[in-house]
């Protein structure tokens, strides 16, 4: 390696260290005596901020070296969002919860938690804020869009949406007509989770009839799905195509369209 190559490598490493220096877990006060852990990745050149809402119980895993350790699609793909020029806030469940079950996802307390985080991020970065939910996180994102999103959010993205009508808060059962911000729906055509059947997903697009932009993207691809079809390492979690899925989301956030 010559001197010029060594210099370029050193500069690249220093820039990377600078970009990631601010990555940290903050514990945001949202309600009386309640804190919400958030892994915040702030980037100087960001054009928007995304709040990632994991599925399942709503946590992002015990921190390892100061970083979330969870395997949820959004948690493990957070760097792809940051690399796409977005500020990233991975939201975990509030300190007064051990699980974010379906009723919890539409509860007023959860809406307050999300709203307080949106306000914090807007004040900190001065950029539009989007919610990106996956699986049970789509219940949260939809409920927040209805509760306060038209005034405070730039839009929402729903991935691996819960569409089983028997589940409390399932996306198609909510008041989708009340949403008047852009909505992107991403789903894997081979999602085998019984709560997220691909053939029921178009009902979401039909329901958000007042969204200025709305789009459904059915993806395919990935590799080596394993385990429970409702868990992270199956097509439900975009296994083997995480970067591609995030690229679709990030590009649409920057240029929303119905086409």
VOPA-179702 format. One line per 8 residues: number of its first residue (from 1); their letters; for each residue x, y, z of C-alpha. Coordinates in steps of 0.001 Angstrom, whole numbers, always signed. Layout:
<recs>
NUM> a> X,Y,Z; ...
</recs>
This chain:
<recs>
1> xxxxxxxx> +0,+0,+0; +1500,+3344,-1030; +1311,+6597,+938; -1653,+7948,-1047; -3662,+4769,-527; -2839,+4763,+3191; -3937,+8393,+3488; -7260,+7688,+1739
9> xxxxxxxx> -7890,+4679,+3965; -7130,+6710,+7090; -9507,+9491,+6021; -12276,+6963,+5281; -11864,+5358,+8699; -11910,+8737,+10467; -15025,+9818,+8576; -16739,+6573,+9502
17> xxxxxxxx> -15797,+7025,+13151; -17117,+10597,+13092; -20388,+9538,+11465; -20959,+6887,+14101; -19659,+8800,+17108; -23134,+10006,+18028; -24774,+6571,+17856; -26114,+5981,+21339
25> xxxxxxxx> -28947,+4649,+23428; -30987,+7445,+24955; -33725,+6919,+27517; -36465,+9389,+26763; -38894,+10528,+29466; -42344,+10141,+27905; -44795,+9737,+30773; -44633,+10150,+34553
33> xxxxxxxx> -41952,+7738,+35730; -41698,+6085,+32311; -38692,+6023,+30013; -38414,+4684,+26473; -35022,+3362,+25297; -34124,+4587,+21805; -31038,+3775,+19770; -30334,+7032,+17962
41> xxxxxxxx> -28138,+7185,+14863; -27796,+10776,+13717; -26156,+11604,+10384; -24960,+15053,+9259; -26256,+14699,+5691; -29614,+13142,+6586; -32711,+14334,+4721; -35278,+12769,+7061
49> xxxxxxxx> -35534,+10810,+10281; -37072,+7345,+10552; -38397,+5794,+13729; -38112,+2024,+13452; -40865,+157,+15320; -39907,-3509,+15815; -42474,-6277,+15894; -42952,-8980,+18512
57> xxxxxxxx> -42735,-7788,+22094; -41417,-4420,+20932; -37890,-4548,+22326; -34644,-4150,+20445; -32594,-6633,+22434; -30168,-6241,+25303; -27384,-3800,+24394; -24063,-5332,+23380
65> xxxxxxxx> -21204,-2830,+23162; -23836,-114,+23412; -25838,-1368,+20432; -29150,-3241,+20174; -28682,-6984,+19777; -32173,-7918,+18528; -32685,-9907,+15340; -35871,-8176,+14228
73> xxxxxxxx> -35738,-7117,+10564; -35694,-3410,+11364; -33283,-3720,+14280; -30683,-5680,+12347; -31131,-3507,+9236; -30685,-161,+10970; -27294,+525,+9368; -28813,+248,+5892
81> xxxxxxxx> -31231,+3059,+6732; -28383,+5221,+8035; -26240,+4448,+4998; -29141,+5602,+2805; -28880,+9104,+4243; -31443,+8944,+7032; -31312,+9616,+10747; -32422,+6451,+12529
89> xxxxxxxx> -34172,+6014,+15862; -34822,+2396,+16836; -37586,+2525,+19430; -37832,-81,+22176; -40792,-647,+24500; -41461,+1625,+27442; -40088,+845,+30888; -43541,+67,+32279
97> xxxxxxxx> -44079,-2747,+29740; -42666,-6262,+29445; -44506,-6832,+26170; -46179,-4727,+23507; -49100,-6981,+22697; -51772,-6018,+20196; -53979,-4015,+22622; -50864,-2219,+23908
105> xxxxxxxx> -50012,-1153,+20363; -53154,+948,+20024; -53328,+2151,+23641; -53182,+5908,+24411; -50020,+5432,+26476; -48158,+3952,+23516; -49334,+6803,+21324; -47946,+9292,+23852
113> xxxxxxxx> -44594,+7468,+23856; -44311,+7626,+20071; -45515,+11224,+19915; -42961,+12339,+22493; -40201,+10649,+20501; -41365,+12338,+17297; -41254,+15719,+19045; -37784,+15040,+20439
121> xxxxxxxx> -36390,+14050,+17044; -37929,+17030,+15282; -36452,+19395,+17847; -33050,+17709,+17709; -32575,+17358,+13952; -35190,+19682,+12454; -36134,+17096,+9836; -39408,+15405,+8837
129> xxxxxxxx> -40098,+12193,+10746; -41409,+8939,+9297; -42587,+5842,+11133; -41449,+2481,+9788; -43127,-505,+11418; -42777,-4218,+10845; -45182,-6992,+11852; -46788,-5869,+15146
137> xxxxxxxx> -44979,-2583,+14632; -47372,-1878,+11740; -50210,-1811,+14261; -48323,+875,+16195; -47432,+2918,+13113; -50998,+2850,+11787; -52490,+3836,+15129; -50021,+6714,+15480
145> xxxxxxxx> -50769,+7964,+11972; -54445,+8097,+12887; -53923,+9570,+16369; -51576,+12448,+15503; -49801,+11679,+12250; -51572,+14060,+9919; -50174,+16995,+11880; -46815,+15644,+13019
153> xxxxxxxx> -45567,+12907,+10676; -44227,+13036,+7132; -45562,+9547,+6391; -45541,+5893,+7408; -44115,+2668,+6026; -45705,-681,+6843; -43684,-3850,+6317; -44979,-7389,+6882
161> xxxxxxxx> -48287,-5899,+8003; -50634,-7654,+10408; -53794,-8185,+8357; -55538,-10916,+10379; -58875,-9299,+11183; -59287,-11221,+14437; -56272,-9487,+15948; -56940,-6314,+17922
169> xxxxxxxx> -55531,-3398,+15970; -54888,-5349,+12771; -54072,-2736,+10150; -57196,-3170,+7945; -59470,-2889,+11008; -58221,+587,+11926; -59671,+3839,+10591; -57410,+3985,+7554
177> xxxxxxxx> -59503,+6668,+5849; -58374,+9076,+8570; -54769,+8892,+7351; -53866,+11831,+5125; -50105,+11385,+4859; -48098,+9181,+2462; -48272,+5433,+3068; -45905,+2795,+1693
185> xxxxxxxx> -46759,-877,+2183; -43987,-3438,+1637; -44692,-7154,+1877; -42906,-10336,+854; -44935,-12424,-1564; -43796,-15569,+287; -44630,-14323,+3783; -46069,-17450,+5387
193> xxxxxxxx> -47055,-15901,+8711; -50709,-16717,+9328; -51307,-13167,+10582; -49781,-11494,+7532; -51188,-13293,+4509; -50078,-11527,+1306; -53478,-11802,-408; -55074,-9677,+2339
201> xxxxxxxx> -52511,-6853,+2148; -54144,-4899,-741; -56986,-4075,+1678; -54606,-1607,+3316; -54101,+369,+115; -57831,+343,-506; -58418,+1673,+3006; -55980,+4599,+2917
209> xxxxxxxx> -58094,+6322,+307; -57240,+9812,+1549; -53464,+9409,+1572; -51853,+11797,-939; -49473,+9033,-2011; -49950,+5328,-1405; -48097,+2377,-2828; -47918,-1377,-2344
217> xxxxxxxx> -44662,-3132,-3182; -44703,-6929,-3158; -41113,-8120,-3043; -39643,-11499,-3776; -36246,-13035,-3290; -34091,-13611,-268; -32530,-16864,+807; -32365,-19589,+3439
225> xxxxxxxx> -35542,-18917,+5441; -35472,-20779,+8746; -37581,-21185,+11854; -41042,-19867,+12617; -42570,-18222,+9505; -43725,-15334,+11727; -40222,-14647,+13004; -37210,-12659,+11830
233> xxxxxxxx> -35242,-15249,+9884; -38021,-16172,+7483; -39432,-14300,+4491; -41542,-12393,+7036; -38248,-10752,+8061; -36889,-10312,+4511; -34105,-12764,+5188; -31323,-12513,+2642
241> xxxxxxxx> -32714,-9333,+1072; -32597,-6854,+3923; -30543,-4263,+2056; -32800,-4457,-990; -35927,-4013,+1133; -34449,-1035,+2968; -33387,+489,-349; -36973,+373,-1596
249> xxxxxxxx> -38177,+2045,+1590; -35477,+4731,+1712; -35905,+5677,-1942; -39658,+6015,-1549; -39328,+8128,+1574; -37159,+10544,-399; -39516,+10578,-3391; -43021,+9328,-2483
257> xxx> -45259,+8422,-5406; -48330,+6329,-6063; -46790,+4816,-9193
</recs>
